[in-house]
Amino acid sequence: MTLPVHTGDVPGVLHTLHDRLARLRTLRHSDVRRFSAQVRSVLVVASSSRGGSSMVTEILRASRALVHLQAEINPFLRLAGLGFADSGTGSDRLDASHATALTSAARELLDEELARDAGTAADLPDPEQFSLDVAWRLAVQWPELPLSPLAVADRVRHLLLRDTPSWDPAVVTMTVLRELHRQGVPVSPWYYDLPRELLRREGFGSPSPCAPGRLLVEEPPFVLARPWRRASPADLRDKTLVIKTPSNAYRLDFLRAFFPNARLRVLHLTRNPAAAVNGLYDGWLHNGFHAHRMTAPLAIADYVEQCPDNRWWWKFDLPPGWQHYTGAPLPRVCAFQWRSSHQAVLDDLDRTRTDSLTLHFEDLISGPDRRVTSFERLCDWLGIPLDGEFRHAVHHGIAPVVATARPRAGRWQDRADLIGRSLDTATLQVADRLGYADTGDWI
């Protein structure tokens, strides 16, 4: 069976995508209605980009005592008209008025998509549901190549039941991408969180520094659909929903208003500015993390020279005030992103006195003892057990998640002079508030 592909112009792509996803929604069942009103407890993992939130959230996904999204919330917000350029804020910021002003159609769409994504990892996957989830992911990852989602789901189901001896998300994704590649469909596995050694062995050439398309709903590196159990109304009543996206540092008031019946808590995950800026710098030079297509070209030195198309793409979160950094050196842009996200979280917590817990990412990567102690604090605070697969992940760690380079303590010191020049007084003042006054302790 071939996988039909249709192409279209950018102005009509989003409309076509909505139509295709609406057809998928009729098949991707969920027994939750009015999702946002059903949720009783929300945990926002608030951090800067490249601050370790992907690793922490992936470890938390091993807990069956929590409810999780399979990835970030950004694609759902964009589908509901709450992304950059549509929200009217000129940045990633959303406030309570954006929740209260949602049209009934936009709220219904956001509720339905979140209800179909929220859940926990499944031990015994459902071939029907998993196939539809893979088709949904491919549709939002490649909106300009509107693959027929039902045909994709049929093919994935066939692969799972007959050709693929594994439910491993990487195996399934690679099998589908390999088939599309053979058909000449311009999808590239380099935009997924897959082992690069594997892609080179498979003969997929080299990664491109350019964005995977002119319109992005999900940001690369793309997510691999995984076997999943949908959350029930009882889950939403009795368990905490975990939401992780660095841009949520600018959306805490929106999330409070969107989940009107929920207790919202904030896990403030910090990382010293040198290490985070180094990670951001790597990410801007990576072939992923394209987040926002700009209407005026960027002139960020060290970045736009990589690929002519890069001048139209801002990577990672888009803080208020970004307009002053469109021509700044890349390390200064990265320091601005780190400083802005943590300043926004600190200001919100000071204003609202929201229940919060601060964890230092350094404690999570400095050996199992400090990692276990940190997660024990987190579990006590949330009132959940540290058991089963969750306990194993905490005690033994997990494989790197969306890493731009092999993790190594103090890796930022290879660029110490470059990064040091970007850490201005305002950035160091935020570092001091977060407990990073002594640069000798930065790892």
C-alpha positions as CSV (number, residue, x, y, z in Angstrom):
1,M,0.0,0.0,0.0
2,T,1.4,3.4,-0.9
3,L,0.9,6.5,1.3
4,P,-0.9,9.2,-0.7
5,V,0.6,12.6,-0.5
6,H,-0.9,16.0,-1.5
7,T,0.9,19.3,-1.6
8,G,-0.6,22.8,-1.2
9,D,0.3,26.4,-0.8
10,V,1.1,27.8,2.6
11,P,-2.0,30.0,3.0
12,G,-4.3,26.9,2.7
13,V,-2.1,24.4,4.5
14,L,-3.4,25.1,8.1
15,H,-7.0,24.9,6.9
16,T,-6.3,21.6,5.2
17,L,-4.6,20.3,8.3
18,H,-7.6,21.2,10.5
19,D,-9.8,19.3,8.1
20,R,-7.6,16.2,8.2
21,L,-7.3,16.3,12.0
22,A,-11.0,16.6,12.3
23,R,-11.4,13.3,10.5
24,L,-8.9,11.7,12.8
25,R,-10.6,13.1,15.9
26,T,-13.7,11.0,15.0
27,L,-11.5,7.9,15.3
28,R,-9.1,8.8,18.1
29,H,-11.6,8.2,20.9
30,S,-11.5,9.7,24.3
31,D,-14.2,9.4,27.0
32,V,-13.3,12.9,28.5
33,R,-15.6,15.8,27.7
34,R,-14.7,19.4,28.5
35,F,-11.2,18.4,29.3
36,S,-10.0,21.7,30.8
37,A,-12.9,21.8,33.3
38,Q,-12.3,18.2,34.4
39,V,-8.7,18.7,35.4
40,R,-8.3,19.2,39.1
41,S,-4.5,19.5,39.5
42,V,-1.8,20.9,37.2
43,L,2.0,20.8,37.6
44,V,3.8,23.3,35.3
45,V,7.5,22.4,34.8
46,A,8.9,25.9,34.3
47,S,12.4,26.4,33.1
48,S,14.4,28.0,30.4
49,S,15.0,26.2,27.1
50,R,17.9,23.8,27.4
51,G,17.4,23.9,31.1
52,G,16.8,20.1,31.6
53,S,13.0,20.1,31.4
54,S,12.9,17.5,28.7
55,M,14.9,15.0,30.8
56,V,12.9,15.7,34.0
57,T,9.6,15.4,32.3
58,E,10.6,12.2,30.6
59,I,11.5,10.7,34.0
60,L,8.2,11.9,35.4
61,R,6.4,10.1,32.5
62,A,7.4,6.9,34.1
63,S,5.1,7.6,37.0
64,R,1.6,6.1,36.6
65,A,0.4,8.3,39.5
66,L,0.5,11.4,37.2
67,V,-1.2,12.3,33.9
68,H,1.1,13.3,31.1
69,L,1.0,14.8,27.6
70,Q,3.1,12.8,25.1
71,A,5.2,15.9,24.4
72,E,4.7,19.7,24.6
73,I,1.5,21.7,24.6
74,N,2.7,24.1,21.8
75,P,1.1,22.3,18.8
76,F,-2.3,22.3,20.4
77,L,-2.1,26.0,21.2
78,R,-1.1,26.7,17.6
79,L,-4.0,24.7,16.2
80,A,-6.3,26.7,18.5
81,G,-5.0,30.1,17.2
82,L,-2.9,30.8,20.3
83,G,0.6,30.7,18.7
84,F,2.9,33.6,17.9
85,A,1.4,36.0,15.4
86,D,-2.1,34.7,16.0
87,S,-2.3,35.5,19.7
88,G,-1.8,39.3,19.3
89,T,0.9,39.6,22.0
90,G,3.8,39.6,19.6
91,S,5.6,36.9,21.7
92,D,5.0,33.6,23.4
93,R,3.1,35.4,26.2
94,L,-0.5,34.5,26.9
95,D,-2.6,35.8,29.8
96,A,-5.9,35.0,31.4
97,S,-7.8,37.0,28.7
98,H,-6.7,34.6,26.0
99,A,-8.4,31.8,27.9
100,T,-11.6,33.7,28.6
101,A,-11.8,35.0,25.0
102,L,-11.5,31.7,23.3
103,T,-14.3,31.0,20.9
104,S,-16.4,27.9,21.6
105,A,-14.9,26.3,18.5
106,A,-11.3,27.0,19.6
107,R,-11.9,25.8,23.1
108,E,-13.6,22.7,21.9
109,L,-10.7,21.9,19.5
110,L,-8.1,22.5,22.3
111,D,-10.1,20.4,24.8
112,E,-10.5,17.6,22.3
113,E,-6.9,17.5,21.2
114,L,-5.6,17.6,24.8
115,A,-8.1,14.9,25.9
116,R,-6.8,12.6,23.1
117,D,-3.2,13.2,24.1
118,A,-3.3,13.1,27.9
119,G,-2.6,9.8,29.6
120,T,0.2,7.5,30.6
121,A,2.6,5.0,28.8
122,A,0.8,1.7,28.0
123,D,2.2,-1.7,28.8
124,L,-0.2,-3.4,26.2
125,P,-0.6,-1.0,23.3
126,D,-3.7,-0.9,21.2
127,P,-2.8,-1.3,17.5
128,E,-5.8,0.8,16.4
129,Q,-5.1,3.7,18.7
130,F,-1.3,3.6,18.2
131,S,-1.7,3.7,14.4
132,L,-4.0,6.7,14.6
133,D,-1.6,8.5,17.0
134,V,1.3,7.9,14.5
135,A,-0.8,9.3,11.7
136,W,-1.7,12.4,13.8
137,R,1.9,13.0,14.6
138,L,3.0,12.8,11.0
139,A,0.2,15.2,10.0
140,V,1.2,17.9,12.4
141,Q,5.0,17.4,11.7
142,W,4.6,17.7,8.0
143,P,1.6,20.0,7.4
144,E,2.8,21.0,3.9
145,L,2.8,17.4,2.9
146,P,-0.7,16.4,3.9
147,L,-0.4,12.7,4.0
148,S,-3.7,11.0,3.9
149,P,-4.0,10.2,7.7
150,L,-6.3,7.3,7.3
151,A,-4.0,5.7,4.7
152,V,-1.0,6.3,7.0
153,A,-2.9,4.7,9.9
154,D,-3.9,1.7,7.8
155,R,-0.3,1.2,6.8
156,V,1.1,1.6,10.3
157,R,-1.5,-0.9,11.5
158,H,-0.4,-3.4,8.8
159,L,3.3,-2.9,9.8
160,L,2.5,-3.5,13.5
161,L,0.5,-6.6,12.9
162,R,2.6,-8.2,10.2
163,D,5.9,-6.6,9.4
164,T,7.3,-4.9,12.5
165,P,8.4,-7.2,15.3
166,S,8.6,-4.3,17.8
167,W,6.4,-1.7,19.4
168,D,9.4,0.5,20.0
169,P,8.5,4.0,18.8
170,A,11.9,4.5,17.0
171,V,11.4,1.2,15.1
172,V,7.9,2.1,14.0
173,T,8.8,5.7,13.1
174,M,11.9,4.6,11.1
175,T,9.9,1.9,9.3
176,V,7.3,4.5,8.2
177,L,9.8,7.2,7.3
178,R,11.9,4.6,5.3
179,E,8.8,3.7,3.2
180,L,7.9,7.3,2.6
181,H,11.5,8.1,1.6
182,R,11.5,5.2,-0.9
183,Q,8.3,6.8,-2.4
184,G,10.2,10.1,-2.9
185,V,8.2,11.9,-0.2
186,P,10.5,14.7,1.2
187,V,10.4,13.7,4.9
188,S,13.7,13.6,6.7
189,P,14.3,11.5,9.8
190,W,17.1,13.9,10.7
191,Y,14.3,16.1,12.2
192,Y,13.3,13.4,14.7
193,D,14.9,12.6,18.1
194,L,16.5,9.5,16.7
195,P,20.1,8.3,17.1
196,R,22.3,10.0,14.5
197,E,24.5,6.9,14.1
198,L,21.4,5.0,13.1
199,L,20.5,7.6,10.5
200,R,23.9,7.5,9.0
201,R,23.9,3.7,8.8
202,E,20.5,3.9,7.1
203,G,22.0,6.0,4.4
204,F,19.9,9.2,5.0
205,G,22.8,11.5,4.2
206,S,23.5,14.5,6.4
207,P,21.2,16.8,8.3
208,S,20.2,20.1,6.8
209,P,20.5,23.3,8.9
210,C,17.3,24.7,7.4
211,A,13.8,24.3,8.7
212,P,11.8,21.2,7.5
213,G,9.1,23.5,5.9
214,R,7.6,26.9,5.6
215,L,4.9,26.2,8.2
216,L,5.6,24.4,11.5
217,V,3.0,23.2,14.0
218,E,5.3,20.9,16.0
219,E,8.9,22.1,16.5
220,P,11.7,19.7,15.6
221,P,13.2,17.5,16.8
222,F,9.9,15.8,16.2
223,V,8.2,13.5,18.7
224,L,7.9,9.8,18.3
225,A,4.4,8.5,19.0
226,R,4.4,5.9,21.7
227,P,2.0,3.2,23.0
228,W,-0.3,5.2,25.2
229,R,-3.3,4.8,27.5
230,R,-5.8,7.7,27.4
231,A,-6.6,9.4,30.7
232,S,-10.1,8.8,32.1
233,P,-12.3,11.3,33.9
234,A,-11.3,9.6,37.2
235,D,-7.6,10.2,36.3
236,L,-8.2,13.9,35.7
237,R,-10.1,14.1,39.0
238,D,-7.5,12.2,41.1
239,K,-4.2,12.8,39.5
240,T,-2.0,15.7,38.5
241,L,-1.6,16.7,34.9
242,V,2.1,17.6,34.0
243,I,2.6,20.3,31.5
244,K,6.1,21.1,30.2
245,T,7.1,23.7,27.7
246,P,9.7,26.4,28.4
247,S,7.4,29.0,26.7
248,N,4.9,28.4,29.6
249,A,7.1,30.7,31.7
250,Y,5.1,33.4,29.9
251,R,1.7,31.7,30.1
252,L,1.1,30.9,33.8
253,D,-1.9,33.2,34.1
254,F,-3.3,31.7,30.9
255,L,-3.0,28.1,32.3
256,R,-4.7,29.2,35.5
257,A,-7.6,30.5,33.6
258,F,-7.8,27.7,31.1
259,F,-8.0,25.1,33.9
260,P,-10.5,26.9,36.1
261,N,-11.1,24.1,38.5
262,A,-7.5,23.0,39.0
263,R,-4.9,23.6,41.6
264,L,-1.8,24.8,39.8
265,R,1.7,24.2,41.1
266,V,5.0,25.2,39.6
267,L,8.1,23.1,39.5
268,H,10.8,25.7,38.9
269,L,13.7,23.9,37.3
270,T,16.9,26.0,37.2
271,R,20.3,25.6,35.6
272,N,23.3,27.9,35.8
273,P,23.3,30.5,33.0
274,A,26.6,29.4,31.4
275,A,25.5,25.8,30.9
276,A,22.0,26.8,29.7
277,V,23.4,29.4,27.3
278,N,25.8,26.9,25.9
279,G,22.9,24.5,25.3
280,L,20.9,27.2,23.6
281,Y,23.9,28.1,21.5
282,D,24.2,24.5,20.3
283,G,20.5,24.4,19.7
284,W,20.5,27.4,17.5
285,L,23.2,25.8,15.4
286,H,21.4,22.4,15.4
287,N,19.2,21.4,12.5
288,G,16.2,21.4,14.9
289,F,14.4,23.7,17.3
290,H,12.9,26.0,14.7
291,A,10.0,27.6,16.5
292,H,8.7,30.9,15.0
293,R,8.7,32.0,11.4
294,M,9.4,35.8,11.4
295,T,7.9,38.4,9.1
296,A,11.1,40.4,9.0
297,P,14.6,38.8,8.5
298,L,16.9,38.2,11.4
299,A,20.5,39.3,11.5
300,I,21.8,37.2,14.4
301,A,25.5,36.7,13.9
302,D,26.8,33.1,13.8
303,Y,23.4,31.8,13.0
304,V,21.9,33.2,9.8
305,E,25.1,32.4,7.9
306,Q,24.4,28.7,8.3
307,C,21.5,28.7,5.8
308,P,19.7,31.5,3.9
309,D,16.4,30.4,5.3
310,N,17.5,30.7,8.9
311,R,17.1,34.5,8.7
312,W,13.3,33.8,8.9
313,W,13.4,31.4,11.8
314,W,13.6,32.2,15.6
315,K,14.5,29.2,17.6
316,F,13.2,28.2,21.1
317,D,10.9,30.4,23.1
318,L,10.1,34.0,22.0
319,P,10.2,36.3,25.1
320,P,8.6,39.7,25.2
321,G,11.3,42.2,24.0
322,W,12.8,39.8,21.5
323,Q,12.7,42.6,18.9
324,H,15.8,44.2,20.5
325,Y,17.9,41.1,19.8
326,T,17.2,40.4,16.1
327,G,20.7,41.7,15.2
328,A,22.5,40.7,18.4
329,P,25.4,38.2,18.6
330,L,24.0,34.7,19.2
331,P,25.4,34.3,22.7
332,R,23.6,37.5,23.8
333,V,20.3,36.2,22.3
334,C,20.8,33.0,24.3
335,A,21.5,34.8,27.6
336,F,18.4,37.0,26.9
337,Q,16.2,33.9,26.6
338,W,17.6,32.3,29.8
339,R,17.2,35.5,31.8
340,S,13.7,36.3,30.5
341,S,12.2,32.9,31.2
342,H,13.4,32.8,34.8
343,Q,12.6,36.4,35.4
344,A,9.1,35.7,34.2
345,V,8.7,32.7,36.6
346,L,10.1,34.6,39.6
347,D,7.9,37.6,38.9
348,D,4.8,35.4,38.7
349,L,5.6,33.5,41.9
350,D,6.3,36.7,43.8
351,R,3.0,38.1,42.6
352,T,0.7,35.1,43.0
353,R,2.4,33.1,45.8
354,T,1.7,30.0,43.9
355,D,2.8,26.8,45.5
356,S,6.2,26.0,44.0
357,L,9.3,23.9,44.4
358,T,12.7,24.7,43.0
359,L,15.1,22.0,41.7
360,H,18.6,22.6,40.4
361,F,19.3,20.6,37.3
362,E,22.9,20.3,38.5
363,D,21.6,18.1,41.3
364,L,20.0,15.8,38.8
365,I,23.2,15.2,36.7
366,S,25.8,15.0,39.5
367,G,25.3,11.3,40.4
368,P,22.5,9.1,41.5
369,D,22.5,10.1,45.2
370,R,21.7,13.8,44.5
371,R,19.2,12.8,41.7
372,V,17.3,10.4,44.0
373,T,17.2,13.0,46.9
374,S,15.8,15.6,44.5
375,F,13.1,13.4,43.2
376,E,12.2,12.2,46.7
377,R,11.6,15.9,47.6
378,L,9.5,16.3,44.4
379,C,7.4,13.1,45.2
380,D,6.8,14.2,48.8
381,W,5.7,17.6,47.6
382,L,3.3,16.1,45.0
383,G,2.2,13.3,47.3
384,I,3.0,10.5,44.8
385,P,4.9,7.3,45.3
386,L,8.4,6.7,44.0
387,D,7.8,3.2,42.7
388,G,7.9,0.9,39.8
389,E,9.4,2.1,36.5
390,F,9.5,5.6,37.9
391,R,11.8,4.5,40.7
392,H,14.0,2.7,38.2
393,A,14.3,5.8,36.0
394,V,15.2,8.0,39.0
395,H,17.8,5.6,40.4
396,H,19.4,4.6,37.1
397,G,18.8,7.6,34.9
398,I,17.5,7.6,31.3
399,A,19.0,8.0,27.9
400,P,19.6,11.6,26.7
401,V,16.5,13.3,25.4
402,V,16.7,15.8,22.5
403,A,20.4,16.3,23.2
404,T,22.5,18.4,20.8
405,A,25.7,16.8,22.0
406,R,26.7,14.0,24.4
407,P,26.1,15.3,27.9
408,R,29.2,16.2,29.8
409,A,29.6,18.1,33.1
410,G,31.2,21.5,32.5
411,R,30.8,21.3,28.7
412,W,30.2,25.1,28.6
413,Q,33.8,25.7,29.6
414,D,34.9,24.9,26.1
415,R,33.3,28.2,25.2
416,A,33.9,30.0,28.5
417,D,35.2,33.2,26.9
418,L,32.4,33.5,24.4
419,I,29.7,32.7,27.0
420,G,31.3,34.9,29.6
421,R,31.0,38.0,27.4
422,S,27.2,37.4,27.1
423,L,26.5,37.3,30.8
424,D,25.7,40.9,31.4
425,T,24.7,42.5,34.8
426,A,21.0,41.8,34.3
427,T,21.7,38.1,33.6
428,L,24.0,37.8,36.6
429,Q,21.4,39.4,38.9
430,V,18.8,36.7,37.9
431,A,21.5,34.1,38.4
432,D,22.1,35.4,41.9
433,R,18.3,35.2,42.7
434,L,18.3,31.6,41.6
435,G,21.3,30.7,43.8
436,Y,24.0,30.8,41.2
437,A,26.0,33.7,42.7
438,D,29.2,31.6,42.9
439,T,30.4,30.9,39.4
440,G,32.9,28.3,40.8
441,D,29.9,26.0,41.5
442,W,28.7,26.1,37.9
443,I,28.9,22.7,36.2
